[in-house]
Amino acid sequence: MKKNLKTMISYYSKYKLVFWLDLFFAALSAAIVLIIPLIVRFVTSNLIYESPEFIISRGKWIALGLIFMIIVDFGCKFYISNIGHVMGTRIEYDMRAEIFDHLQKLSFSFYDNQKVGALMSRITNDLFDITELMHHGPENIILSVIKIVGAIVILVSINYKLAIVSIVVLPFMFAFSYVLNKKMRGAFKNNRAKIAEINGQIEDNLSGIRVVKSFANEEIENRKFKVGNLNFLNAKKNSYFYMGVFQAGVGTFTTIVQVLVIVTGIFLIANNSVTATDLVTFMLYISVLTEPINTLINFTEQFQNGYTGFERFREIMDIVPDITDKKGAKPLVVKKGEIEFKDVSFKYEDATEEVLSKVDLKVPAGAYYALVGSSGAGKTTLCSLIPRFYDVTSGSIKIDGEDVRDVTLKSLRSNVGIVQQDVYLFSGTIYENILYGRPDATREEVIAAAKNANAHDFIMSMPDGYETDIGQRGVKLSGGQKQRLSIARVFLKNPAILIFDEATSALDNESEKVVQDSLESLATNRTTIVIAHRLSTIRNAQKILVLTDNGIEEEGSHKELMEKNGIYRGLYDMQFKN
């Protein structure tokens, strides 16, 4: 906790002036609150015994002084509520930018074990509560400390016996608060986890809403959500139970202080140890003393929310990216495009068995190779190792003799273009999605890429042409249209190495023909690896590699593998037996 608090405080460093002014105005506002009961005491104990003229004369100055304090207090509170809140929001902005940037650096291994909705909760809900804590926390503490210490000093100066009676309860109040705080902290952390689960469930449901409706499974989804929602409700009930005990207990302690002061004051007045004026002033300061204690009570809830959010923020920030540029990594310059796998083995994190074992493969520059094999043989995994979406467990992968781990990730991935079966298009226009391949490209280059991908004609038939909004994940487009946009995006990127991951397997025959033509056009003069499910699409490959659990078991041209009458022949016959 100490380390986290130190890290949290470091976020104020960019806003030192605003932060210190915020504390200064908080202290000034607290001082004004402490002064007003003293003025009441002066009026009731001294001024009322003077002549009316003297009272009016002094009263004017007192009124002017009070008006001045009101104006100053207004300015203090305005600064705290306005500028102070903006400071908190800026800190939230910094944290959100930091965690988003960090998420971009984490590898596929991290995302394999995460839910998008849960990550979104960490970026949004958690950070909002951190803002409230970062703004209100310091000022609430400074306000409360000044009021409590100031009130105690003044109370002792008025009557130390009454002061002792009121102060003696405070240690019990703070001990009670400390115990309940620990309980609440655990409860609030559990709340965060439950709301993250709900966000993940909502994201999963809405992303797959078409599947839900196609199976008419809305009722099942409602039942699944009800379970998660009920877990969150129970977690909130638990946290509010502790909060209820906490607030009721502290409220009771506050009332006990007031009752003790009244009862003790009656006996002290009877013994002429305290005047009625001092008792009235004392009661006013008891309010000044208990009000910041109540503020601290409310602050504890705010602290639990904010600090729990910060803990969850740090859980992500403390994850060290497992795939990064090594020290001294240099940019990759692809001169030819030769790819070599040497004794490559790989297994996923926490997996017991290897997906790939001691794979040796050389893909010559400009070659057109195809990977085939049963599902789960590791075809996609093999290709994912080239741009370092995952790192090899052992062995090495080289491009033009350079180990991919010795070059910068940006330069490596800039030289590798991937067209996948499951095309991801961003919300926005057709133009924006193609431009994603190379953000600094001109409009003419974007249109040229679309033409090369056989996409220009269908784009121009759309209502707004290149400015047509395609909806969430391109929902307004057909599968073939989405695939051609993804190919146009890679055309614009113009990489030296291409990977086609079953890019046509989900398309109808007509769309497949158009997309296949686009892919072959894109592959011209580039080193290309095709992962194929439909074997008809790779007959023209220079070499076909048959990947099984035992590694690459067969390789050769379509004709050679058919004549060998082995695994490939069996797969081919299975597809075309009709």
TAJO-V66108 format. One record per helix or strand. SS is the DSSP state (alpha for helix, beta for strand). FROM is the first residue (numbers start at 1). TO is the last residue. If there is no record, write none. Layout:
ss | from | to
SS | FROM | TO
SS | FROM | TO
This chain:
ss | from | to
alpha | 2 | 10
alpha | 13 | 45
alpha | 47 | 49
alpha | 52 | 81
alpha | 83 | 105
alpha | 108 | 111
alpha | 116 | 123
alpha | 125 | 158
alpha | 160 | 167
alpha | 170 | 207
alpha | 209 | 214
alpha | 218 | 270
alpha | 276 | 317
beta | 330 | 330
beta | 339 | 346
beta | 356 | 363
beta | 368 | 372
alpha | 379 | 384
beta | 394 | 399
beta | 402 | 403
alpha | 404 | 406
beta | 407 | 407
alpha | 409 | 414
beta | 416 | 420
beta | 429 | 429
alpha | 430 | 435
alpha | 443 | 452
alpha | 456 | 460
alpha | 465 | 467
beta | 469 | 469
alpha | 472 | 474
alpha | 479 | 493
beta | 497 | 501
alpha | 509 | 523
beta | 527 | 531
alpha | 535 | 538
beta | 543 | 548
beta | 551 | 556
alpha | 558 | 564
alpha | 567 | 576
